[in-house]
Amino acid sequence: ARSSGDFVLVEDAEYAIRNGPEGCITADGRAVPAATLTTDEVNPTGAGNAFSGAYFACRAAGRDVDESSIVAGAVGAVFCEHPHMPPWSWATLRRIAEAARD
């Protein structure tokens, strides 16, 4: 890691840049499409944090970058459908899983 003013630059870091319904851009510059999940946006607050948490949870579980990005996009999309926290029911989780598989 190198310091640059107030920032620490980490070489060989992993990240995914969120790009809304378009999916995301990975650290190696590839575009990964979004999950096939149709939503009606109610409140996008927290969707980015939900994406990040889901992405790194998938990576920690051994999933590859593409699968992690697609699952994370579906989780972020579900977050947008609710005025507050979505109901994390089995139906919601199945919906995310099905969208990620398509």
C-alpha positions as CSV (number, residue, x, y, z in Angstrom):
1,A,0.0,0.0,0.0
2,R,1.2,3.5,-0.8
3,S,-0.1,6.7,0.8
4,S,-1.3,9.6,-1.4
5,G,-2.4,12.4,0.8
6,D,-5.4,11.3,2.8
7,F,-5.9,8.1,0.8
8,V,-4.2,4.8,0.9
9,L,-3.7,3.2,-2.6
10,V,-3.9,-0.6,-2.5
11,E,-2.4,-2.4,-5.4
12,D,-4.1,-5.6,-6.6
13,A,-7.3,-4.6,-4.8
14,E,-10.6,-6.2,-5.6
15,Y,-13.7,-4.1,-6.2
16,A,-16.8,-3.8,-8.3
17,I,-18.2,-0.4,-9.3
18,R,-22.0,-0.4,-9.1
19,N,-23.7,0.7,-12.2
20,G,-27.4,0.3,-11.3
21,P,-29.6,-1.7,-13.7
22,E,-26.6,-2.0,-16.1
23,G,-24.8,-4.3,-13.6
24,C,-21.2,-3.4,-12.5
25,I,-17.7,-3.0,-13.7
26,T,-15.0,-5.3,-12.1
27,A,-11.5,-4.4,-11.1
28,D,-10.2,-5.8,-14.4
29,G,-12.5,-3.5,-16.4
30,R,-15.1,-6.1,-17.4
31,A,-18.8,-5.2,-17.5
32,V,-20.9,-7.8,-15.6
33,P,-24.6,-7.6,-16.4
34,A,-27.3,-7.1,-13.8
35,A,-29.4,-10.0,-12.6
36,T,-32.7,-10.4,-14.5
37,L,-34.8,-8.9,-11.6
38,T,-37.6,-6.5,-12.4
39,T,-38.3,-4.0,-9.7
40,D,-40.3,-0.9,-8.9
41,E,-38.0,1.6,-7.2
42,V,-39.4,3.0,-4.0
43,N,-36.3,4.0,-2.1
44,P,-32.8,3.4,-3.3
45,T,-31.3,4.4,0.1
46,G,-29.1,1.6,1.3
47,A,-29.0,-0.3,-2.0
48,G,-25.3,0.4,-2.5
49,N,-24.4,-0.8,1.0
50,A,-26.6,-3.9,0.4
51,F,-24.7,-4.6,-2.9
52,S,-21.3,-4.2,-1.2
53,G,-22.2,-6.5,1.7
54,A,-23.7,-9.2,-0.6
55,Y,-20.7,-9.0,-3.0
56,F,-18.1,-9.5,-0.3
57,A,-20.2,-12.1,1.5
58,C,-20.3,-14.1,-1.8
59,R,-16.6,-13.7,-2.4
60,A,-15.8,-14.8,1.2
61,A,-18.0,-17.9,0.5
62,G,-15.8,-18.7,-2.5
63,R,-18.0,-17.5,-5.3
64,D,-16.3,-16.0,-8.4
65,V,-16.4,-12.3,-9.2
66,D,-19.2,-12.6,-11.8
67,E,-21.6,-14.6,-9.7
68,S,-20.9,-12.4,-6.7
69,S,-21.6,-9.3,-8.8
70,I,-24.9,-10.7,-10.1
71,V,-26.1,-11.8,-6.7
72,A,-25.1,-8.5,-5.2
73,G,-27.0,-6.6,-7.9
74,A,-30.1,-8.6,-7.2
75,V,-29.8,-7.9,-3.4
76,G,-29.4,-4.2,-4.2
77,A,-32.4,-4.2,-6.5
78,V,-34.6,-5.8,-3.8
79,F,-33.5,-3.1,-1.4
80,C,-34.9,-0.4,-3.8
81,E,-38.4,-1.9,-3.7
82,H,-39.1,-1.0,-0.1
83,P,-39.4,2.2,1.9
84,H,-37.1,0.7,4.5
85,M,-35.5,-2.6,5.0
86,P,-36.9,-5.4,2.8
87,P,-38.5,-8.4,4.4
88,W,-35.8,-11.1,4.3
89,S,-38.3,-13.9,3.9
90,W,-37.6,-17.2,2.1
91,A,-39.6,-15.9,-0.8
92,T,-37.4,-12.8,-1.1
93,L,-34.3,-15.0,-1.0
94,R,-35.6,-17.4,-3.6
95,R,-36.4,-14.4,-5.8
96,I,-32.8,-13.2,-5.6
97,A,-31.5,-16.7,-6.3
98,E,-33.7,-17.2,-9.3
99,A,-32.8,-13.8,-10.7
100,A,-29.1,-14.5,-10.3
101,R,-29.4,-17.8,-12.1
102,D,-31.1,-16.4,-15.2
